[in-house]
Amino acid sequence: MSATLRATPLAINPRAHALPVPVLGGWVPRRGVVVASVSIALAVLLAIVALGLGDLPLSPGEVVQALFATDGSFTSTVVRDWRLPRVLGALVFGSALAVSGAIFQSLTRNPLGSPDVIGFATGAYTGALIALTVVGTSVVTASLGALAGGLLTAVVVYLLAYSRGMQGFRLIIVGIAVTALLHALNVFLLLRAQEEVAMAASIWGAGSLALLSWDKLLPAVIGLLLCTPGLLLVPHLRQLELGDDAAAAHGVSVERSRIGLVLFAVALVAIVTAATGPIAFVALAAPQVARRLAGSAGIPLVSSAFVGAVLLLGADLIAQHTLPVDVPVGIVTVVLGGIYLLTLLIQEARRRS
């Protein structure tokens, strides 16, 4: 693995070509604003299409009418009560996964620095499995278990990777090793569980939006909103991109800021995993796609969030309506992510040749 793949160059974007957004690090490139705007428009278009597809097909006009209808018709029930939670979940959870991936890739300075590669998503799944097999099958226990598992995995990986400071490549290697151990533990837990519990956990472990309802979506959205104060640390992330010494010279508490950002990013992944199961590769691909589209040296969080929303909603549309059977969206994202990873490796091989 070459140095180009190990260390993606990061830098603050020139202010002459940026717009001020203080909460998100001070400045956002104009091209990034264009990418975000196009992504929003594409997300709205995909949402309208998704709300109109199904056993009861609806035109875009009928979808909009059903969204704002007050007559309690069957069409409005189908759109608002049955289809809308899944669509909103894809948009919100895709954004959360992308932001988490962007933070980790910025901290590690590596395009492979994703929570599903490092093992935090797997740790959240392990925590949920333990809760389901030991405590009982309920949404609350799975959610709490996923959150605890993700945070505990983050602590273990961070402590194992820490040695006179934090190096991104070491964090990734340790994370991959911990992921392998957790995968083995997950298989052991499934084999030891009762048959009905193992089947339910396996289906949930594929990562699916099919079971989302307002009762499951709202607690997850509230949990994500409670994490938003972590965005206050994003300006520190931009300073850390310049290097620890430069960040410390600007008055940033390096380790404290890094730990806070890690906890914030892990919480985003754990909450999404608790609601849907582990959905792989969105956190890996979305930040890099956004970076290339925005043409920025660093990874843009705003563009990453909207690109992640589009990717997950698009993958869910493929999972629902383009395959012979309805499959969990996690299967589609794994396939798309595998294609993306192969493309990344091929490009890297060409650079070396």
N, C-alpha and C positions, 0 to 999 in steps of 0.2 A: 504494500500500500504506500503510495508515494506521498511526498510532503505536500503536494497540491491537495490531495484528498484529506490529509490530516489537519491541515490548517487553512481554512478559507479566510482570505484577507478581509478585515473589517475596518471600517472607518466612518467617521462622522461625515454626512453629506454636506456639500458646500451650501451655505445659506443663500447664496445668490440664486440657487435653483430650488429653493425649498419654501414651504409655508410654515408659519409658527403654530405648533400644537404642543403646549408646555407639558401636559400630562403624559404624553407619549414620547418624551425624550427631547423636546425642544423644537425640532424641525422635522417636517415630512417633505420629501422630494415632490415636486410638482408631478413628475411622471408617476410617482406612487399614488398621488391623489387621483390621477386619471385611471390607474389600474383599479383602485378601490371603487371608483364610481362605476366603471364598467362591470366590475364584479357584483356590485349591488344590483345593477339593472339586470344582469344575467340571473342572479339569485331570485329576484322578483318574478322574472319570466319562468324560470324552472318551477317556482312555487305554484304559480297559476296553472302550469301544465300538470304538476303532480296532483293538485287539488281536483283537476278535471278528469283524471284517469281512474279507471276502476270498473267494477261491474255496472255502475251507473255513470256512463260517460257524460261529461258536461263541457260545454263550450266556455271559452274565457269569459264571455259576458255573463253566462249563467253562474260561473264561479264567483265573480265579483258581486253579482246580485245576491247570491246565497250568503256571502260573507256579511253583508249589511242588512239582510232581511230580518224583519221583526215579527213575521207571521207564524214562526214555528213550523214551517213546512218540512216535509221529509228531506227535500234537497238541502236545506240549511242545516238539518241535523247531520246529514252525511258529510257535508263539507266542514262544518265547524266542530262537530263532536267526534267524528270518526277519522277524518283525514288531516285536519289542521294540526293536531298535536304531533303527528309523525313528521309533518313538513317543518314545523317550527323546531322540533327536536333536532332534525337534521341540520338546520341552519345554526342553531345555538351551539349544539355540541361540536359541529364541525369547526366553528370559530374558536371554541375553547381548546380543542385539541391542537389547532394550528398555532394559537398563541403560546401554548405550552411548548410545542415543538420549536417555535421561534426562539423562545427564551433559552432552552437547552442548547440549541445550535449556536446561539450567540455566546453562551457561557463556555461551551467546549471548543468554539471556533472550528467546528467540524460539521459537515452536512449529514453525518451519520449520528449526530448527537440528538437523538429523539427519545422520548420517554418509553416508546415501545421497544426500541433497540437496547436502551440502557437497563430496562427491566422494571420500570416503575409501573407501567400498565399491567405487566404480568404479576407484580406484587399486589396490585389492587385486586386482580382476579383471584390470587391465592387467598387474600384476606376474605373475599366474599365466599369462596369455596369453604373455608374453615367455618365461617359463620353459618353457611347453609347446612353443612354436614354435622356440625356439633351443636349449634344453638337451635336451628330450625329454619324452615323455608318461609321467609317473609321478606318483604321489600325493605323493611327497616333494618333487619339484621344483615341483609346482603349489603345495603348501603353503608352501614357503619363498619362492617368488615372490610369492604373495599377501601374506604377512606383510611382505616387503620393500617391495612396491608400496604397501601401505596406509600404512606408516610414512613412506616417502619422500614420498608425496602429502601426508601431514599436515605434514611439515616444510616443503614448498614452500608450501602454502596458508597456514601460520602465518607464515612469513617475508614472504610477499607482503601479508598482511593486517595485519601489525604496523606500527604507526606511532605512536610515543610511547605505547605501551600497546595493548591489544587491545579492539576494539569488536565485539560480536557481529554486528551487521548487516553490517559490512565483511567479517567472516569468511565470512558466508553468500554475499555477492555474489561474493567471490573464489572461493569453493568452487564456486559454480555455473559460473563461467567455466572453472575448471580441469576440472570434470566434462565440459563440452562438448568441450574439447580432448582429454580422455582417451577420450571416446566415439569421436571421429574416429580417434584412434590405434588403438583396438580394432578398428574396421572395417578399417583399413589392414592390421593384423596378420592378421586373418582372411582377407582377400583374397590376401595374399601367402603364406599357409601352404599346405601340402599339403592335398589335399581331405579325407583321412581325419582329419587333425589339426584342420582347420577345423570339420568336422562335430562331432567330439567336443567341441571347445572351445565351439562354439555351444550344444550341448545342455547342457553344464555351466554355461555362462553364463546360462542361463535360471533357474538356482537350483532344485535338486531334492534331495529327500531319498530318492529311489527307490534310489539305489545305496549307501545307508548300510549298513554291516555292522559287526560288532564290531571288525574290524581297522581300519576308518576312523574309527569313533566314539571309541574309547578314546584314541588320540593327541590328538584334538581336545579331549576332555574334560580330559585331563591338561594340555594347553596352557592351557585356560581356568582350571584350578585354579592353575597357576603364576602367573596374572595376579591372583589374589585379593588379594595384598598391596596392590594398588592401592586396595582398599576402605578402607585406612587414611587415604586422602586425602579421603574423603567428608566428614568434619567440616570440612575446609577448603573444600569445595564449598559447604556451607551458609553459611559465612562470606562467601565470594565473592558469594553471592546478595544480600548486603546492600550490595554495592558495594566497589570496590577500596580506597577510603579507609578504610571501616569495617573491612574485613578486615585491612588493614595495621595499623590501630589495635589490633586484637586479637592482633597478633603473627604474622599469617600472611604468609609469603613469597609474595606474590601471583603473580608470573610463574613462579616455580619450581613452585608448587602447580598453576597452570593448565597448564603444560607436562606435569607428571606426570599430571594427569587426562586430558589429551588423548591422551597415549601409552597410557594404560590403556584408554581407550575405543576407540582405533584398534586396539589389539591384539585386543580382543574381536571387533570386526567382521572383522578380517583372518583370525582363526582360523576363524570361522564360514564366511567366504567361501571359504577354502581347502578346507573340508570339503564344502560344498554348492554353491558358486557364489554369486553375489550374490543375496540375497533382499531385495527392496526393501520399504519402507514399514512394516515391523514396528517398526523403530527410530523412525520418524516418528509412527506412530499410537499405539502402546502407552503411552508416557508421558503423552500428552494424555488418552487414555481413562482411565488410572489417576488422573490429577489431577482430572478431572471426577467420577469415581466417589467418590474419597476426599474431595472437597470441600476440598482444600488449596490454599493460595496458591502454594506451591512444588510441585515435581514429586517425588512420593514414589518413591524407588528400589525399595523392597520391593514395593509394589503394582505398579509398572511391570514388574518382573521376572516376577511371576506372571501379569499380564495379557498380557505378551508371549508367555509359554509357551502360554496358552490360545489366543491369536490364531493363532500359527503352527500349532499342532496342529489347530485348527479349519479353517484354510485348507488344510492337507494332507488332511484328511478330505474336503473339498470337491473337491480336486484328484484324489483317488483314486476316490471313490465316487458323486459326484453328477453328473458330466459324462459325456457319451457315450464319451470316451476318457480314459485316464489322462494328465494333463498335469503339468508341473513345478509345484511349489507356488509358485515365484516368479511365474508368470503370474497365479495367483489373488491373491497379495498385491498385485501391481501394480493389478489391477482394483479390489480392495477399497480399496487406498490411494488410487487415483484418485477413487473415490466419497467417501472421507473428505476428501480435499483440496478437492474441489468443495463439499462441505458446509461446510468451514471458510471458504472464500472467500465463499459465499453468506451465512453468518452475519455475516461481516465487512462485506459490502455492506449488510446490513440495519442494522448498528450505525451505519454512516455516513449512511444515509438518514433 
